């Protein structure tokens, strides 16, 4: 089961879409999981050789993904999660993938903004787009 767990001033909460019983949990998977890595610092190419030189302050390891089919009853948890991340809080991302990967020290990607959007008028569901950094410094992989 794919989920995001966090602890804020109200307590501990877990956001998932509640579809773990559908198609052996396929419905609870994160959509569009895209891992990324980026160097933070200055980079320049030498004029004479074209060789690139970099001064790296840090390397970010992260992933962007969507949680789809979130029931309307979970809106308050989704909004708490957004406030928690934007306020500098950390979360645990459980992928529910074939390797049972869990990333326990994730914060918001400073180059992205979490977004909750209305998804389906018939079933009254929402989708949440997130981009997070693994503050433990390892690639965020997910294989369904």
C-alpha positions in Angstrom: 0.0 0.0 0.0 1.5 3.4 -1.1 1.1 6.0 1.6 2.7 9.1 3.2 2.9 9.3 7.0 3.7 12.4 9.0 3.5 13.8 12.5 2.4 17.4 13.0 1.0 19.4 15.9 -2.3 17.5 15.7 -0.7 14.0 15.8 0.4 11.3 13.5 -1.5 10.8 10.2 -1.2 8.6 7.2 -2.6 9.6 3.8 -3.5 6.8 1.4 -6.3 6.4 -1.0 -8.0 3.4 0.6 -7.8 1.2 -2.4 -5.5 -1.6 -1.2 -8.2 -4.2 -1.6 -8.7 -3.4 -5.3 -6.8 -5.6 -7.7 -4.4 -6.8 -5.0 -3.4 -3.3 -4.1 -2.7 -2.0 -7.6 -5.2 0.8 -7.0 -3.1 2.2 -4.1 0.1 2.7 -6.2 1.7 6.1 -6.7 1.2 7.3 -10.2 4.0 8.9 -12.4 6.8 8.0 -10.0 9.8 9.9 -11.3 13.1 9.7 -9.4 15.6 12.6 -9.9 19.0 13.7 -8.7 20.5 17.2 -9.1 23.7 18.9 -8.1 23.3 22.2 -6.2 26.1 24.6 -6.9 28.0 26.4 -9.6 29.0 24.8 -12.9 30.9 26.2 -15.8 32.6 25.0 -19.0 36.2 25.9 -19.7 36.4 28.0 -22.9 39.5 26.4 -24.3 38.5 22.7 -23.7 34.8 22.6 -23.1 35.4 20.5 -20.0 32.8 21.1 -17.3 33.9 22.0 -13.8 31.5 22.0 -10.9 31.5 23.3 -7.3 28.9 21.2 -5.6 27.3 22.3 -2.3 25.1 19.2 -2.1 23.4 16.6 -4.2 19.6 16.3 -4.0 18.0 12.8 -4.3 14.2 12.8 -4.7 11.1 11.8 -6.5 8.0 13.3 -7.8 4.7 11.4 -7.9 1.0 11.6 -7.6 -1.5 9.9 -5.3 -4.7 9.4 -7.2 -8.2 8.5 -6.2 -8.1 10.1 -2.7 -11.6 10.0 -1.3 -13.2 13.3 -0.3 -13.2 12.2 3.3 -9.4 12.4 3.3 -9.2 16.0 2.2 -8.3 17.2 5.7 -5.4 14.8 6.0 -4.1 15.9 2.6 -4.3 19.6 3.6 -2.5 18.9 6.8 0.2 17.0 4.9 0.7 20.0 2.5 0.9 22.4 5.4 3.4 20.1 7.2 5.7 19.8 4.2 5.6 23.5 3.2 6.4 24.3 6.9 9.6 22.3 6.7 8.3 19.0 8.2 9.5 15.5 7.2 7.4 12.6 6.1 7.8 8.8 5.5 7.0 7.7 2.0 6.0 4.0 1.7 6.0 2.9 -1.9 4.3 -0.4 -1.6 6.4 -1.6 -4.5 7.9 -5.0 -5.2 10.9 -4.3 -3.0 8.8 -2.8 -0.1 10.8 0.4 -0.2 10.2 3.0 2.5 11.9 6.4 2.7 11.7 7.7 6.3 13.3 11.1 6.1 11.7 13.1 3.2 11.1 16.8 3.0 9.6 19.0 0.3 11.5 19.7 -2.9 12.3 23.4 -2.8 11.7 23.6 -6.5 8.1 22.3 -6.4 4.8 23.0 -4.7 2.4 20.3 -3.5 -1.0 20.4 -5.2 -4.3 18.9 -4.3 -6.7 18.8 -7.3 -10.3 17.6 -7.8 -10.1 14.5 -10.0 -13.4 12.8 -10.5 -16.9 14.3 -10.1 -18.7 10.9 -10.2 -16.6 9.3 -7.4 -15.7 12.6 -5.6 -12.0 11.9 -5.6 -8.9 14.0 -5.5 -5.3 13.7 -6.6 -2.2 15.0 -4.8 1.0 15.8 -6.7 4.1 15.8 -4.5 7.8 16.2 -5.1 10.1 15.3 -2.2 13.8 15.0 -1.3 15.2 12.1 0.5 17.2 13.9 3.2 19.1 10.7 4.0 20.9 11.1 0.7 19.9 8.0 -1.4 18.1 7.5 -4.7 14.3 7.2 -4.4 13.5 4.2 -6.4 10.1 2.5 -6.9 9.3 -0.6 -9.1 5.7 -1.8 -9.4 
